[in-house]
Amino acid sequence: MLLCLGAWAVPGAGHLYLGQRGKGLIFLAVLTLMFITGLAAQGRIFPFDFSEPLVGLAAFADLGIGLPYLCAKLLAAGAGNVRAVSYEYGNAFLIVAGLLNLLVVIDAYDIALGRK
């Protein structure tokens, strides 16, 4: 369980812990870069508002990236600029980075259990 928490918090940390250095470093670099690209493209980190189900799901997906999400929230980044041409691309990068990190966590868990 601690492996999953660490893998969620720091993209690629689960694979690094399991000795898969190459995969871990690639996941760390690529997923973090995707998240930063989403912020740079003026994407929005969605609030947890489940009165709008898609907004709530997007917020959950954003949270999937772990510590980069928490750092962005602390720095008040990710307000989004709906008038920016790149706004929707930024949203897509933020959401996909979080969802991909959740898949990476599941992969690390499967490796730890010996399923892979």
DSSP file with accessible surface (Angstrom, degrees, kcal/mol):
  #  RESIDUE AA STRUCTURE BP1 BP2  ACC     N-H-->O    O-->H-N    N-H-->O    O-->H-N    TCO  KAPPA ALPHA  PHI   PSI    X-CA   Y-CA   Z-CA
    1    1 A M     >        0   0  186      0, 0.0     4,-2.0     0, 0.0     5,-0.1   0.000 360.0 360.0 360.0 -39.2    0.0    0.0    0.0
    2    2 A L  H  >  +     0   0  146      1,-0.2     4,-2.7     2,-0.2     5,-0.2   0.850 360.0  58.5 -64.1 -33.4    2.9    2.4    0.8
    3    3 A L  H  > S+     0   0   32      1,-0.2     4,-2.7     2,-0.2    -1,-0.2   0.931 106.5  47.3 -59.7 -44.4    4.2    1.6   -2.7
    4    4 A C  H  > S+     0   0   26      2,-0.2     4,-2.2     1,-0.2    -2,-0.2   0.900 111.3  50.6 -65.3 -40.6    1.0    2.8   -4.3
    5    5 A L  H  X S+     0   0  104     -4,-2.0     4,-2.6     2,-0.2    -1,-0.2   0.932 113.8  44.6 -63.8 -44.5    1.0    6.0   -2.2
    6    6 A G  H  X S+     0   0   32     -4,-2.7     4,-2.4     1,-0.2     7,-0.3   0.894 112.7  51.5 -65.6 -39.9    4.6    6.8   -3.1
    7    7 A A  H  < S+     0   0    1     -4,-2.7     5,-0.4    -5,-0.2     6,-0.3   0.848 112.9  46.1 -66.6 -34.3    3.9    5.9   -6.8
    8    8 A W  H  < S+     0   0   64     -4,-2.2    -2,-0.2    -5,-0.2    -1,-0.2   0.930 113.1  49.1 -70.3 -45.1    0.9    8.3   -6.7
    9    9 A A  H  < S+     0   0   19     -4,-2.6    58,-2.6     1,-0.2    -2,-0.2   0.905 123.0  27.7 -64.9 -43.6    2.8   11.1   -5.0
   10   10 A V  S >< S-     0   0   56     -4,-2.4     3,-2.5    -5,-0.2     4,-0.4  -0.953  91.9-121.6-123.5 111.2    5.8   11.1   -7.3
   11   11 A P  T 3  S+     0   0    2      0, 0.0    -3,-0.1     0, 0.0    21,-0.1  -0.254  97.6  11.1 -53.2 128.3    5.3    9.9  -10.8
   12   12 A G  T 3> S+     0   0    0     -5,-0.4     4,-2.2    15,-0.2     5,-0.2   0.308  91.3 116.6  87.9  -8.7    7.5    6.9  -11.5
   13   13 A A  H <> S+     0   0   26     -3,-2.5     4,-2.6    -6,-0.3    -6,-0.2   0.860  72.1  56.0 -63.8 -35.1    8.6    6.4   -7.8
   14   14 A G  H  > S+     0   0    1     -4,-0.4     4,-1.8     2,-0.2    -1,-0.2   0.924 109.7  45.0 -63.0 -43.0    7.0    3.0   -7.7
   15   15 A H  H  4>S+     0   0    0      2,-0.2     5,-2.6     1,-0.2    -2,-0.2   0.887 112.0  52.3 -69.3 -37.6    9.0    1.7  -10.6
   16   16 A L  H ><5S+     0   0   63     -4,-2.2     3,-1.4     1,-0.2    -2,-0.2   0.926 109.5  49.7 -61.7 -44.0   12.2    3.3   -9.2
   17   17 A Y  H 3<5S+     0   0  188     -4,-2.6    -1,-0.2     1,-0.3    -2,-0.2   0.864 108.3  53.4 -62.2 -36.4   11.5    1.5   -5.9
   18   18 A L  T 3<5S-     0   0   56     -4,-1.8    -1,-0.3    -5,-0.2    -2,-0.2   0.399 123.0-104.8 -82.2   3.1   11.0   -1.8   -7.7
   19   19 A G  T < 5S+     0   0   61     -3,-1.4     2,-1.4    -4,-0.2     3,-0.2   0.521  83.4 127.2  89.6   6.0   14.4   -1.4   -9.5
   20   20 A Q     >< +     0   0   65     -5,-2.6     4,-2.6     1,-0.2     5,-0.2  -0.600  28.3 167.1 -95.3  75.1   13.0   -0.4  -12.9
   21   21 A R  H  >  +     0   0  185     -2,-1.4     4,-2.6     1,-0.2     5,-0.3   0.880  67.8  50.9 -60.9 -44.6   15.2    2.7  -13.1
   22   22 A G  H  > S+     0   0   48     -3,-0.2     4,-2.2     1,-0.2    -1,-0.2   0.949 114.5  42.3 -61.1 -50.9   14.6    3.4  -16.8
   23   23 A K  H  > S+     0   0   84      1,-0.2     4,-2.8     2,-0.2     5,-0.2   0.915 114.4  52.4 -62.2 -43.3   10.9    3.2  -16.7
   24   24 A G  H  X S+     0   0    0     -4,-2.6     4,-2.5     1,-0.2    -2,-0.2   0.921 111.1  45.3 -60.9 -44.9   10.7    5.1  -13.4
   25   25 A L  H  X S+     0   0   77     -4,-2.6     4,-2.6     2,-0.2     5,-0.2   0.888 113.0  50.8 -67.8 -37.6   12.8    8.0  -14.7
   26   26 A I  H  X S+     0   0  106     -4,-2.2     4,-3.0    -5,-0.3     5,-0.4   0.941 112.1  46.7 -64.8 -45.9   10.9    8.1  -18.0
   27   27 A F  H  X>S+     0   0   49     -4,-2.8     4,-2.0     1,-0.2     5,-0.5   0.922 112.7  50.6 -61.5 -43.0    7.6    8.3  -16.1
   28   28 A L  H  X5S+     0   0   60     -4,-2.5     4,-1.5    -5,-0.2     5,-0.2   0.952 117.1  39.2 -59.3 -48.4    8.9   10.9  -13.8
   29   29 A A  H  X5S+     0   0   61     -4,-2.6     4,-2.4     2,-0.2    -2,-0.2   0.953 119.9  42.4 -69.2 -49.9   10.1   13.1  -16.6
   30   30 A V  H  X5S+     0   0   74     -4,-3.0     4,-2.5    -5,-0.2    -3,-0.2   0.931 116.7  44.2 -69.8 -46.6    7.3   12.7  -19.1
   31   31 A L  H  X5S+     0   0    6     -4,-2.0     4,-2.1    -5,-0.4    -1,-0.2   0.914 116.0  47.3 -67.8 -40.0    4.3   12.9  -16.7
   32   32 A T  H  X<S+     0   0   38     -4,-1.5     4,-2.6    -5,-0.5     5,-0.2   0.925 112.8  49.9 -65.4 -41.2    5.7   15.9  -14.8
   33   33 A L  H  X S+     0   0  110     -4,-2.4     4,-2.7    -5,-0.2    -2,-0.2   0.890 108.7  52.7 -64.4 -38.3    6.5   17.6  -18.1
   34   34 A M  H  X S+     0   0   33     -4,-2.5     4,-2.1     2,-0.2    -1,-0.2   0.923 110.7  47.3 -61.1 -44.0    2.9   16.9  -19.4
   35   35 A F  H  X S+     0   0    3     -4,-2.1     4,-2.0     2,-0.2    -2,-0.2   0.934 113.2  47.4 -64.5 -44.7    1.5   18.5  -16.2
   36   36 A I  H  X S+     0   0   91     -4,-2.6     4,-2.8     1,-0.2    -2,-0.2   0.895 110.1  53.8 -64.7 -37.7    3.8   21.5  -16.5
   37   37 A T  H  X S+     0   0   55     -4,-2.7     4,-2.1     1,-0.2    -1,-0.2   0.907 106.4  52.6 -62.4 -41.0    2.9   21.9  -20.2
   38   38 A G  H  <>S+     0   0    0     -4,-2.1     5,-2.5     2,-0.2    -1,-0.2   0.909 111.6  45.6 -61.0 -41.2   -0.8   21.9  -19.2
   39   39 A L  H ><5S+     0   0   44     -4,-2.0     3,-1.6     1,-0.2    -2,-0.2   0.919 112.0  51.3 -67.0 -42.0   -0.1   24.7  -16.8
   40   40 A A  H 3<5S+     0   0   80     -4,-2.8    -2,-0.2     1,-0.3    -1,-0.2   0.818 104.1  57.9 -65.9 -29.0    2.0   26.6  -19.3
   41   41 A A  T 3<5S-     0   0   19     -4,-2.1    49,-0.5    -5,-0.2    -1,-0.3   0.285 122.2-109.5 -84.4  12.4   -0.8   26.3  -21.9
   42   42 A Q  T < 5 +     0   0   84     -3,-1.6    39,-1.9     1,-0.2    -3,-0.2   0.812  60.9 165.1  64.3  35.6   -3.1   28.1  -19.3
   43   43 A G      < -     0   0    0     -5,-2.5    37,-0.6    37,-0.2     2,-0.4  -0.312  34.5-113.5 -74.0 166.7   -5.1   25.0  -18.5
   44   44 A R  B     -A   79   0A  80     43,-0.3     2,-0.8    35,-0.2    35,-0.2  -0.851   5.9-141.2-108.8 132.8   -7.4   24.9  -15.5
   45   45 A I        -     0   0    9     33,-3.0    14,-0.1    -2,-0.4    46,-0.0  -0.851  39.0-129.9 -85.5 113.0   -7.0   22.7  -12.4
   46   46 A F        -     0   0   25     -2,-0.8     2,-0.1    12,-0.2    16,-0.1  -0.353  12.6-122.4 -72.8 145.7  -10.6   21.9  -11.9
   47   47 A P        -     0   0   49      0, 0.0     2,-1.7     0, 0.0    12,-0.3  -0.447  31.3-101.4 -80.6 157.0  -12.3   22.4   -8.5
   48   48 A F        +     0   0   97     11,-0.1     2,-0.5    -2,-0.1     8,-0.1  -0.622  64.9 147.6 -79.5  88.3  -14.0   19.5   -6.7
   49   49 A D    >   +     0   0   65     -2,-1.7     3,-1.0     3,-0.2     7,-0.6  -0.898  23.4 179.8-127.4  98.0  -17.6   20.5   -7.6
   50   50 A F  T 3  S+     0   0  131     -2,-0.5    -1,-0.1     1,-0.2    -2,-0.0   0.404  70.7  83.0 -87.4   6.2  -19.8   17.4   -8.0
   51   51 A S  T 3  S+     0   0   93      1,-0.3    -1,-0.2     2,-0.1     3,-0.1   0.765  98.9  45.9 -71.3 -24.3  -22.9   19.5   -8.8
   52   52 A E  S X> S-     0   0  115     -3,-1.0     4,-2.2     1,-0.1     3,-0.6  -0.930  85.7-160.5-111.8  99.6  -21.3   19.4  -12.2
   53   53 A P  H 3> S+     0   0   87      0, 0.0     4,-2.4     0, 0.0     5,-0.2   0.858  87.2  50.7 -56.2 -38.4  -20.3   15.7  -12.7
   54   54 A L  H 3> S+     0   0  140      2,-0.2     4,-2.2     1,-0.2     5,-0.1   0.860 109.4  51.3 -70.0 -31.7  -17.8   16.3  -15.4
   55   55 A V  H <> S+     0   0   30     -3,-0.6     4,-2.3     2,-0.2    -1,-0.2   0.919 110.6  49.4 -67.8 -42.3  -16.0   19.0  -13.4
   56   56 A G  H  X S+     0   0    0     -4,-2.2     4,-2.1    -7,-0.6    -2,-0.2   0.915 111.6  48.2 -62.9 -41.2  -15.8   16.7  -10.4
   57   57 A L  H  X S+     0   0  108     -4,-2.4     4,-2.4    -5,-0.2    -1,-0.2   0.899 110.5  51.4 -66.6 -39.0  -14.4   13.9  -12.6
   58   58 A A  H  X S+     0   0   11     -4,-2.2     4,-2.6     2,-0.2    -2,-0.2   0.893 108.7  52.1 -64.3 -37.7  -11.8   16.3  -14.1
   59   59 A A  H  X S+     0   0    0     -4,-2.3     4,-2.1   -12,-0.3    -2,-0.2   0.918 109.6  48.8 -64.2 -42.6  -10.8   17.4  -10.6
   60   60 A F  H  X S+     0   0  115     -4,-2.1     4,-0.9     1,-0.2    -2,-0.2   0.910 111.6  49.8 -62.3 -42.2  -10.3   13.7   -9.6
   61   61 A A  H >< S+     0   0    4     -4,-2.4     3,-0.7     1,-0.2     4,-0.3   0.914 109.2  51.6 -64.0 -41.7   -8.2   13.2  -12.8
   62   62 A D  H >< S+     0   0    0     -4,-2.6     3,-1.4     1,-0.2    -1,-0.2   0.905 105.6  55.7 -59.9 -41.7   -6.1   16.3  -12.1
   63   63 A L  H >< S+     0   0   46     -4,-2.1     3,-1.9     1,-0.3    -1,-0.2   0.748  87.5  82.2 -64.2 -21.3   -5.4   15.0   -8.6
   64   64 A G  T << S+     0   0    2     -4,-0.9    -1,-0.3    -3,-0.7    -2,-0.2   0.676  77.3  67.9 -61.9 -15.8   -4.0   11.8  -10.0
   65   65 A I  T <  S-     0   0    0     -3,-1.4     2,-0.4    -4,-0.3    -1,-0.3   0.655  89.8-157.1 -82.6 -13.7   -0.6   13.3  -10.7
   66   66 A G    X>  +     0   0    0     -3,-1.9     4,-1.7     1,-0.2     3,-0.8  -0.591  63.0  15.3  84.5-128.7    0.1   13.6   -7.0
   67   67 A L  H 3> S+     0   0   77    -58,-2.6     4,-3.0    -2,-0.4     5,-0.3   0.832 120.6  60.0 -60.4 -36.6    2.6   16.1   -5.6
   68   68 A P  H 3> S+     0   0   26      0, 0.0     4,-2.3     0, 0.0    -1,-0.3   0.909 106.9  49.7 -58.0 -36.3    2.8   18.2   -8.8
   69   69 A Y  H <> S+     0   0   13     -3,-0.8     4,-2.4     2,-0.2    -2,-0.2   0.941 111.6  47.3 -62.8 -47.7   -0.9   18.8   -8.3
   70   70 A L  H  X S+     0   0   70     -4,-1.7     4,-2.3     1,-0.2    -1,-0.2   0.898 112.2  50.0 -64.4 -38.9   -0.4   19.8   -4.7
   71   71 A C  H  X S+     0   0   69     -4,-3.0     4,-2.0     2,-0.2    -1,-0.2   0.917 110.2  50.4 -63.8 -42.4    2.5   22.1   -5.5
   72   72 A A  H  <>S+     0   0    5     -4,-2.3     5,-2.9    -5,-0.3    -2,-0.2   0.903 110.9  49.1 -63.2 -40.8    0.4   23.8   -8.3
   73   73 A K  H ><5S+     0   0  100     -4,-2.4     3,-1.2     1,-0.2    -1,-0.2   0.913 110.7  50.1 -64.6 -41.7   -2.5   24.3   -5.8
   74   74 A L  H 3<5S+     0   0  150     -4,-2.3    -1,-0.2     1,-0.3    -2,-0.2   0.847 112.6  46.8 -65.4 -33.1   -0.1   25.8   -3.2
   75   75 A L  T 3<5S-     0   0  140     -4,-2.0    -1,-0.3    -5,-0.2    -2,-0.2   0.360 112.4-121.0 -89.0   4.9    1.4   28.2   -5.8
   76   76 A A  T < 5 +     0   0   85     -3,-1.2     3,-0.3    -4,-0.2    -3,-0.2   0.822  63.2 147.3  57.8  34.0   -2.1   29.1   -7.0
   77   77 A A      < +     0   0   39     -5,-2.9    -1,-0.2    -6,-0.2   -32,-0.1  -0.532  40.8  51.9 -89.3 164.6   -1.2   27.9  -10.5
   78   78 A G        +     0   0   15     -2,-0.2   -33,-3.0   -39,-0.2    -1,-0.2   0.765  55.7 138.7  82.7  26.4   -3.8   26.4  -12.8
   79   79 A A  B     -A   44   0A  86     -3,-0.3   -35,-0.2   -35,-0.2    -2,-0.1   0.822  55.2-142.1 -70.0 -27.3   -6.4   29.1  -12.7
   80   80 A G        -     0   0   29    -37,-0.6     2,-0.4   -41,-0.1   -37,-0.2   0.302   8.7-126.6  78.2 146.2   -6.9   28.7  -16.4
   81   81 A N    >   -     0   0   67    -39,-1.9     3,-2.1   -40,-0.1     6,-0.2  -0.888  14.4-166.5-130.8  99.4   -7.6   31.4  -19.0
   82   82 A V  T 3  S+     0   0  106     -2,-0.4     6,-0.1     1,-0.3    -1,-0.1   0.744  88.1  58.3 -61.3 -20.9  -10.6   30.5  -21.0
   83   83 A R  T 3  S+     0   0  224     -3,-0.1    -1,-0.3     4,-0.1     2,-0.2   0.599  82.9 103.8 -85.5 -10.9   -9.8   33.2  -23.5
   84   84 A A  S X  S-     0   0   20     -3,-2.1     3,-1.4   -42,-0.2     4,-0.3  -0.479  74.3-134.0 -72.8 141.5   -6.4   31.6  -24.3
   85   85 A V  T 3  S+     0   0  145      1,-0.3     3,-0.3    -2,-0.2     4,-0.3   0.846 106.9  48.9 -61.7 -32.6   -6.2   29.7  -27.6
   86   86 A S  T 3> S+     0   0   41      1,-0.2     4,-2.8     2,-0.1    -1,-0.3   0.369  78.6 107.5 -91.7   6.2   -4.4   26.9  -25.8
   87   87 A Y  H <> S+     0   0   22     -3,-1.4     4,-2.4     1,-0.2   -43,-0.3   0.909  81.3  43.7 -54.0 -51.2   -6.9   26.6  -22.9
   88   88 A E  H  > S+     0   0  132     -3,-0.3     4,-2.3    -4,-0.3    -1,-0.2   0.879 113.8  51.5 -66.8 -36.5   -8.5   23.3  -24.0
   89   89 A Y  H  > S+     0   0  163     -4,-0.3     4,-2.5     2,-0.2    -1,-0.2   0.910 109.3  51.2 -64.4 -41.8   -5.1   21.8  -24.8
   90   90 A G  H  X S+     0   0    0     -4,-2.8     4,-2.4   -49,-0.5    -2,-0.2   0.920 109.4  49.7 -60.3 -44.1   -3.9   22.7  -21.4
   91   91 A N  H  X S+     0   0    8     -4,-2.4     4,-2.6    -5,-0.2     5,-0.2   0.922 110.6  50.6 -59.8 -43.8   -6.9   21.1  -19.8
   92   92 A A  H  X S+     0   0   48     -4,-2.3     4,-2.8     1,-0.2     5,-0.3   0.919 110.3  49.0 -62.3 -43.1   -6.3   17.9  -21.8
   93   93 A F  H  X S+     0   0   79     -4,-2.5     4,-2.2     2,-0.2    -1,-0.2   0.913 112.6  47.9 -63.7 -42.5   -2.6   17.8  -20.8
   94   94 A L  H  X S+     0   0    0     -4,-2.4     4,-1.7     2,-0.2    -2,-0.2   0.935 116.0  43.1 -64.2 -45.8   -3.5   18.3  -17.1
   95   95 A I  H  X S+     0   0   41     -4,-2.6     4,-2.4    -5,-0.2     5,-0.2   0.940 115.4  47.6 -67.2 -46.2   -6.2   15.6  -17.1
   96   96 A V  H  X S+     0   0   62     -4,-2.8     4,-3.0    -5,-0.2     5,-0.3   0.892 108.1  55.6 -66.8 -36.7   -4.3   13.1  -19.1
   97   97 A A  H  X S+     0   0    0     -4,-2.2     4,-2.0    -5,-0.3    -1,-0.2   0.932 110.7  45.8 -60.6 -43.3   -1.1   13.5  -17.0
   98   98 A G  H  X S+     0   0    0     -4,-1.7     4,-1.8     2,-0.2    -2,-0.2   0.928 114.5  46.4 -65.3 -44.3   -3.2   12.6  -13.9
   99   99 A L  H  X S+     0   0   82     -4,-2.4     4,-1.8     1,-0.2    -2,-0.2   0.903 111.5  51.4 -67.5 -39.0   -4.9    9.7  -15.5
  100  100 A L  H  X S+     0   0   68     -4,-3.0     4,-2.2     1,-0.2    -1,-0.2   0.890 107.1  54.2 -64.5 -37.3   -1.7    8.3  -16.9
  101  101 A N  H  X S+     0   0    0     -4,-2.0     4,-2.3    -5,-0.3    -1,-0.2   0.896 105.1  53.6 -64.0 -37.6   -0.1    8.5  -13.5
  102  102 A L  H  X S+     0   0   47     -4,-1.8     4,-2.0     1,-0.2    -1,-0.2   0.901 108.7  49.6 -63.2 -37.4   -2.9    6.5  -12.0
  103  103 A L  H  X S+     0   0  110     -4,-1.8     4,-2.3     2,-0.2    -2,-0.2   0.881 108.7  52.8 -66.4 -36.4   -2.2    3.8  -14.7
  104  104 A V  H  X S+     0   0   12     -4,-2.2     4,-2.5     2,-0.2    -2,-0.2   0.888 106.9  52.7 -66.0 -37.4    1.4    3.9  -13.8
  105  105 A V  H  X S+     0   0   19     -4,-2.3     4,-2.3     2,-0.2    -2,-0.2   0.937 109.7  48.2 -61.8 -45.6    0.5    3.3  -10.1
  106  106 A I  H  X S+     0   0   95     -4,-2.0     4,-2.5     1,-0.2    -2,-0.2   0.905 110.3  52.4 -62.8 -39.5   -1.5    0.3  -11.1
  107  107 A D  H  X S+     0   0   23     -4,-2.3     4,-2.3     2,-0.2    -2,-0.2   0.928 109.4  48.4 -62.7 -44.7    1.4   -1.0  -13.2
  108  108 A A  H  X S+     0   0    1     -4,-2.5     4,-2.6     1,-0.2    -1,-0.2   0.905 110.9  51.7 -62.4 -39.5    3.8   -0.7  -10.3
  109  109 A Y  H  X S+     0   0   98     -4,-2.3     4,-1.9     2,-0.2    -2,-0.2   0.928 109.6  49.1 -63.0 -43.9    1.3   -2.5   -8.0
  110  110 A D  H  X>S+     0   0   36     -4,-2.5     5,-2.3     1,-0.2     6,-0.7   0.895 111.5  49.4 -63.5 -40.1    1.0   -5.4  -10.5
  111  111 A I  H ><5S+     0   0   27     -4,-2.3     3,-1.2     1,-0.2    -1,-0.2   0.924 108.9  52.6 -64.8 -43.4    4.8   -5.6  -10.8
  112  112 A A  H 3<5S+     0   0   51     -4,-2.6    -1,-0.2     1,-0.3    -2,-0.2   0.856 109.6  49.2 -61.7 -34.2    5.1   -5.7   -7.0
  113  113 A L  H 3<5S-     0   0   88     -4,-1.9    -1,-0.3    -5,-0.2    -2,-0.2   0.536 117.0-114.5 -82.2  -7.2    2.6   -8.6   -6.8
  114  114 A G  T <<5S+     0   0   59     -3,-1.2    -3,-0.2    -4,-0.5    -2,-0.1   0.644  80.8 124.9  84.5  14.7    4.4  -10.5   -9.5
  115  115 A R      <       0   0  163     -5,-2.3    -4,-0.2    -6,-0.2    -5,-0.1   0.622 360.0 360.0 -78.7 -14.9    1.7  -10.3  -12.1
  116  116 A K              0   0  148     -6,-0.7    -2,-0.1    -5,-0.1    -1,-0.0  -0.950 360.0 360.0-127.7 360.0    4.1   -8.8  -14.6
